[in-house]
Amino acid sequence: MVNYYTVLRGINIGADNMILEHVDIQIDPSKQAEFNEAIIRGLETVVSKSKGFRGYKVNHCVESPARYLLMIYWDTLENHMVDFRESSLFTDWRAIVGPYFTKPPFMEHFELVGKST
């Protein structure tokens, strides 16, 4: 069973000037299969259309089956917080994945400090 999904748009994920959106998501573990399909569908059909979107990774926690880690790579912080979050795409995205959340996701943004070669 694959516990992660990655879509990279022909870029160097972790490039020095990208923003990493890090989202901690909690769902009902009995709905894991449905959520796996929904989150990938939402990322592929909605989020990926947003300005500045560069790629994503979704990981499912082995020790805590209710927990997922979503990482989305953006060109800029504004691409995420303004171009996406203030658009109808965000509403569409939340309509797909929101029903699975057992509590509001915890989201933060990160800049690259270093990486392996």
N, C-alpha and C positions, 0 to 999 in steps of 0.2 A: 504494500500500500504506500502510495506517495503521500508524504505529509507536507509538501510545499509545492508552490507553483511559482514560476518566474517567467516574466515576459520582459525582454529588454529590446528596445527599439534601435538596434544597431549602434549602441552607444557604449561608452565606457562607464558603467554604473560605478558611482563613487568618484566621478570626475570632480576636480577641485572646486568647481563653481556651482555645483548642483545643491539643491535643498532636498533633504530626506525627511519626508513626513512619516512619523512612526506612530502607529495606532494600535493600542491594546484593546482587543475586542473580547467580550464575554457572551457566550450563547448557551442555550440549553443543549448539552451534549447529545441528547437523544435526536436532535435535528442536524447533526453534523453533516450527513450526506446531502441534505437539502441545502444547507448553508454553503457547503463547498461549491455546489453548482451555482447558487445565487451570487456569491461574491465574485466568482470568475466571470459570470455573465455581466454583472454590473460593471466590473473593471473594463472588460473588453468592449462592451456596447455603449457605455456612458462615459466613465471617467477618462478613458483613452482619447475621447474626442476633445478634451479640454486643452486650451492653449497652454503650452509649457510642459505638458505631460511627457515623461521620458520612459517610464517603465514601472514595474511593480514586482513585489515578492509577497507571497502570502505563506505564512508558516503556521502549523497547528502544533500546539504544545503537547508533548508526549506525557508529561507528568500531570498536567491539568487539562483534561479533555474539553473543558468548556472554553478554553482560552486560545485565541488566535493573535498573531502578530502580523499586521499589514504594514508594508513599507512601500511608499510611493515616491518616486523620484520626479522632481520638478526642476525646471530651469531656474525659477525664482520663487521666493516666498509669495510674492504678489500673484503669481500664476495660480497658486493653490488658494490663498485666502481671498482674493478678489475675483480673478477670472473664473475659477471653479465654484468656490463657496457661495458667491453672490449671483450665480447663474441658475437657470432651470435644470442644468445638468445635476447639480447637487440634490435638488428635490427628487429628480428621477432616480439617482443613486440610492438615496435614503429609502425610497419606496421599495426598492429591490432588497436591500440588506437590513434595513431598520427593523422590520418585524421579528428578526431573529435575535436582536440584542436583548440581553437580560438586564443590562444597565448601560448608561451612556458610555460610549467608547472614550478612552483617555488618549488624547492626541498631543504630540509635541513635534517640533521641527529641529533638525540637526544640520550642522555644517561639517564637512570632512576635516579631520585633524591629521589623519595618517591612514595608510592602508598597506597591505602586503603586496609584494610584486609577483 
